[in-house]
Amino acid sequence: MLPGMTANRGYHHGDLRRALLAAAVEAIGESGPAALSLRDLARRAGVSHAAPAHHFGDKAGLLTALAVEGFDLLAGALGRAGGDLLETGVAYVRFAVDHRAHFEVMFAPGLYRADDPEVAAARARAGAALRGGIAALPARPAAEPDRDALAAWSIVHGFATLWLAGALPPAAGPDPESAARSVIRRLFE
Amino acid sequence: MLPGMTANRGYHHGDLRRALLAAAVEAIGESGPAALSLRDLARRAGVSHAAPAHHFGDKAGLLTALAVEGFDLLAGALGRAGGDLLETGVAYVRFAVDHRAHFEVMFAPGLYRADDPEVAAARARAGAALRGGIAALPARPAAEPDRDALAAWSIVHGFATLWLAGALPPAAGPDPESAARSVIRRLFE
């Protein structure tokens, strides 16, 4: 906390919640979600030790809120791709690169309450946005929408995960979006 | 340690190393690689506190050895698919499901010495086995081997990662191998 600052000073209720989520994103970016503690979050946000527990209950509650925020952001990003499958896939990879901490939490469901109704609703919105891209594919005799959606999800999730892990060979180039575009195109050939 | 057992009793040098790696796999399966400690490993293997450091130096050294072992196992599994891309992809997913702890460490290169020469050599063997599957694809006018290999790697890595995260919808079915087979086939159509 800054000198002279009292606990929670200057925060409205919603602002403090957002500040704590932002502090969580910062902490996860540095050390991953497993190392996160509510005490560390309170220190980062400059608020009382009790504030994170008041807002989120416990660490799983905080990560649940972060997962909801992440799936909402992902649904928005995919939706803005306008139903084009290639652009939807590129938007998925861009989301993972730009929101690495959210992405890491969202796909580590052991860390949060994955059956929370808000998580389920946000995840369903993201899923619907992804399937919106699939539906725009030209009709094919052998089309199987569930299977095609899973193939598209797998290829963009795998590319994003390998990129974030630094596992890709130099031939993939320095720009995740253009490399992803080239890889996703492989699904259309 | 069992009552009456002396430090390292009953272990030949190579056996102790293998016992420590097996204990690490068990510990990672329970709590992930971030929570692993050499002290906990020694306790699990029933050996002196000094034994893990003697064999691996530090935690990063232990995880480096686990990554080498993982890439070797992966190269063997992919190689046994006999150069068929579909079977190579299914073998990748089977490896991830059967060797979850290795898989998690291999693709978290911040946790170990990813530039270690033994890691690089084992990773290159696994990469060559994956590309062996790609090379067996029928020739196509627009074939781009680097890009096709990255697409195949992305789709199997993404499928395996989503499966391990418990993120897939019920429509994917209960069996990872048959679901993977159906998804990978999408690359050939």
Interface residues (C-beta under 8 A of the other chain):
Chain A: G32 A34 A35 F107 A108 P109 G110 A114 G127 R140 A142 E144 D146 R147 D148 L150 A151 W153 S154 I155 V156 H157 G158 F159 A160 T161 L162 A165 G166 A167 L168 P169 A171 A172 A179 S182 V183 I184 R186 L187 E189
Chain B: G32 A34 A35 F107 A108 P109 G110 A114 G127 R140 A142 D146 R147 D148 L150 A151 W153 S154 I155 V156 H157 G158 F159 A160 T161 L162 A165 G166 A167 L168 P169 A171 A172 A179 S182 V183 I184 R186 L187 E189
